[in-house]
Amino acid sequence: MRGIFALFIALPVALGTSSVAMATAEDCMIGDSALCLANPNCHWDGERRGCYPGPAEYQDACAVHTDQAICDTDTTLGCKWSAEANKCETKSN
């Protein structure tokens, strides 16, 4: 009898938790980048071409500079060339 009572309590809790996760994922099933970005629970991924739940991954703004000369002259973003990593990175303060 106690087992059945526990089942009646646990089942709605489990179903409620999974439906909240599904609702969040469904909120981000948007094919338009502007509508995706308007939703604070979603982010647009240009490489995978889609709207995904949660915040976007951090991307270093200086990483687009593939040449050391361009990297070293970029004072707007505060970039510096990393010889160890052989790429352009944001200067650490």
C-alpha positions, 0 to 999 in steps of 0.5 A, a space after each residue: 500500500 505504501 509503495 502505491 502511495 509513493 508511486 502516486 506522488 513520484 509519478 507526477 513529480 517526474 512527469 512535471 520535471 520532464 515537461 518543464 525541460 521539454 517546454 524550454 527546448 520547445 521555446 527554442 525551436 525557432 527558425 528565425 535568428 531575430 526571434 531566437 535572439 529575442 528570447 532570453 532563454 535561447 541563443 543562435 548558433 551561426 555555425 550549426 544554423 539553429 536556435 538552441 536553449 541556454 546561453 551562447 558559448 564564449 568566443 574570444 573576439 580576437 580569435 578572428 585575427 589569423 595573422 600576427 601583424 593584424 592581431 598586434 595592431 588591433 587596439 580596439 579589441 585589445 588583442 595580442 598574439 600568443 606565441 605558445 598557442 599560435 593565435 590571437 587572444 584578448 589581452 589579460 589585464 
